[in-house]
Amino acid sequence: MPNNSPAGKKTALRSLLAYGKPHRRQFTLVFFLTLFAVAADLLQPYLVKVAIDDNIMVGKNDFRMLLIICGLYLLLSLSGFVFSYLMNNVLQYASQSIIARIRKDLFRHISRLSMSYFDRTSSGSLITHVSSDTESLNQFFSQVLLSLMRDGLTLIFIVVVMFQLDVELTLYCLILVPVIFLIAIAFRRHMRKTYQRSRTALSRLISFAAENLAGMSLIQAFHQEKEQKSRFADRNRSYFGANLSEVSTNVLFNRSFDILGGLAVAFVTWVGGNAVFHGNVEFGVMYAFITYIRLFFQPISTITQQWNTLQSAMVSANRIWSVFAVQPEVKDAVVPVNVDPKTVRGRIDFQRVHFYYEDGRPVIHDLSLRIEPGEMIGVVGVTGAGKSTLIGLLCRFYDVRQGSVKIDGTDVRDIPQAQLHRLIGLVQQEPYLYSGSIVDNVRMFDESISREEVERACRFVGADELIGRMRNGYDTRLSERGSGLSAGERQLISFARIIVFQPKILILDEATANLDSYTEQLVQNALRVVSEHRTTIVIAHRLSTILHADRIIVMRGGRIVEEGTHARLLELRGYYEELVRHSRGKAGVG
């Protein structure tokens, strides 16, 4: 959970500013460019004052001097434009570089977290962190810092120039400052609430949309379109209302400052006009005062509004750094044992393994199992028997609570995860394909694997024929998750991956569960090819998948209750026979 305490926010702010340290030179340059841009803009009314008081009002009619003043005015205008242009470009380069680095680090950190984290964290909230929250941080650098520098310098410059023009008139104008701050304080709390409510509603909307898009096949399969549309409309309506409330509050705040600015101009005109009539103040000075007092309110309004952006950025930073603070539960050993894939034979030992998830309910109970190199093992049992958990422990998605899992006598906890995952090839019920070409999907974007190796692997598992029927062959680009391909075609591509990466241990997690008979036969042929000379574990949904396995493990309640060949288990007339009877009578045993 995010740490919303002041200490947590300070930590997030320090961490955020640490990302800005490599760009100190750019921010220093932005400061000076801002200083020059503000000076160029605010010197223009002073030039008009000089033209009025030193030329026109005294009747000099010095056209040469007026021409010089006009030239300087034009030069200041162009300089202000150039400095502002450079300032915004430098700032955007620095801020975008920082946010790009944060996004990269955040994605890399998330990809290293243990599976238990994804079990309890929705994908929608993680998408919000990577997209919406990082964009809030971008606004911190591109808007808040810019406003603090530009508007802060503008206020200081205006006050200094006004004091140079007329001290008494400036003091009269500064009477309005407490009123300005009272209005800002009065609105700030309400503006913060409306802003946070709007951002929260947007986050929920994005999260809901992301999760529904990920599960669209399930929504359509159960005809939930109407229900999900209604739920989306509720969240959309909530965001709509929160957004309107935020906009109306900002409009009311801005109009209050406009009214106050108008009153200030009227006050200066009255006081300054009397002074001009009595000869105490020059007309050009009053003109400059009126211009500066009108400019005085805009930066105050902008800075006050940026308070909400700052608060949003701090909340987003807190969320992001709460993710950074999560450490993987599964970590490499302090002194890892490096294994040479060429020497791995593939013997697997589960030794008195106990495991439970966060809720503490036991899933695996004192399980011991040895699988010999090259042996093909079938694992069967009803849902919840612990089959997939067993595989998760071997792949080290989770760590055992007691006991050990070993490969060739080496505890998987001692093997670096990068090496372990290259030793084990996993084919799941729904193989994941990425947006990209078939070649990229087979070699998993590893450029060190040649195209020839990919094509050879596809021919080896029988996928070459189906790829040849595609318009662009191996260069055919697949959409996300491989939509457009049948389940069997996706499985064949995943088998080709196995051939390419040459793992010593092969795991099939209900890989034939959703296939028709013809496609299942193609996959079975591919399975025989890829399992040759490999230790193979097949979690079976269809018992026909593992009839010819060297050994079948029957699990129930996290324990192995029976094991043996298909024929031997039938002779026992026990739990396995019951599973076979159920599978023949109705589908769904797995």
PyMOL commands that set and color helices and strands:
alter all, ss='L'
color gray80, all
select helices_A, chain A and resi 6-56+63-112+115-120+123-165+167-174+176-214+216-221+225-277+283-324+341-343+387-394+417-423+438-443+451-461+464-468+473-475+480-482+487-501+517-531+543-546+566-572+575-585
alter helices_A, ss='H'
color red, helices_A
select strands_A, chain A and resi 348-356+362-371+376-380+402-407+410-411+424-428+436-437+477-478+505-509+535-539+551-556+559-564
alter strands_A, ss='S'
color yellow, strands_A
deselect
rebuild
show_as cartoon
